[in-house]
Amino acid sequence: MPPSTSTTASEVLAQALALPEAERALVVAELVASLPDDDSNDPAEMAEIDRRLERHRQGLSVARPWPEVYAELEARLQAARSAPAR
């Protein structure tokens, strides 16, 4: 594309944010899939993942449905946005 007609990342982001939720999710999935795999997993991170998974399998942790967690995070974000600036 000639420089005068190129689309900037901020323009693409603005267009993507205007999409319905399902289409935004598709765009995100495609963008993430386009990134190279990170094969440099940190051993400490992997150990933590294994520890958490084992605790879950033993019934020592509580899993919550994603819609419930999402709703809570959304409410907290909205509260933070509407709180007076310090």
C-alpha positions in Angstrom: 0.0 0.0 0.0 1.3 3.5 -0.7 2.0 5.4 2.5 -0.9 7.8 2.0 -3.4 5.0 2.1 -1.9 2.8 4.8 -4.0 1.9 7.8 -2.4 2.6 11.2 -2.6 0.2 14.1 -4.8 2.7 16.0 -7.2 2.9 13.0 -7.4 -0.9 12.9 -8.0 -1.0 16.6 -10.8 1.6 16.4 -12.5 -0.4 13.7 -12.1 -3.7 15.6 -13.5 -2.2 18.8 -16.6 -1.1 16.8 -17.3 -4.8 15.9 -19.9 -6.9 17.8 -18.4 -8.9 20.6 -18.4 -12.2 18.7 -16.5 -10.7 15.8 -14.0 -9.0 18.2 -13.3 -12.4 19.8 -12.7 -13.8 16.3 -10.2 -11.0 15.5 -8.4 -11.6 18.8 -8.2 -15.3 18.2 -6.8 -14.8 14.7 -4.3 -12.2 15.9 -3.1 -14.5 18.8 -2.8 -17.4 16.4 -0.7 -15.4 14.1 2.0 -14.8 16.8 4.9 -17.2 17.1 4.7 -19.9 19.7 6.6 -19.2 22.8 8.6 -22.4 23.5 10.6 -20.8 26.2 8.3 -21.7 29.1 9.7 -20.6 32.4 10.2 -23.7 34.6 8.9 -21.8 37.6 5.7 -20.8 35.7 5.2 -24.4 34.5 5.7 -25.7 38.1 3.0 -23.2 39.3 0.6 -24.3 36.6 1.2 -27.9 37.6 0.7 -27.1 41.3 -2.6 -25.3 40.7 -3.9 -28.1 38.4 -3.1 -30.7 41.0 -4.8 -28.6 43.8 -7.9 -28.4 41.5 -7.9 -32.1 40.8 -7.7 -32.8 44.5 -10.7 -30.5 45.1 -8.6 -28.0 47.1 -9.5 -25.1 44.9 -12.7 -23.8 43.6 -13.3 -23.2 39.9 -15.8 -20.6 38.9 -17.6 -20.4 35.5 -16.0 -17.8 33.2 -19.2 -15.7 32.8 -19.3 -15.3 36.6 -15.7 -14.2 36.7 -16.1 -11.9 33.7 -19.1 -10.2 35.2 -17.2 -9.6 38.5 -14.2 -8.2 36.6 -16.4 -6.0 34.5 -18.2 -4.6 37.6 -14.8 -3.9 39.3 -13.5 -2.2 36.1 -16.7 0.0 35.9 -16.3 0.9 39.6 -12.7 1.8 39.1 -13.5 4.0 36.1 -16.3 5.8 37.9 -14.3 6.4 41.0 -13.0 10.0 41.5 -9.4 10.6 40.4 -6.9 11.0 43.2 
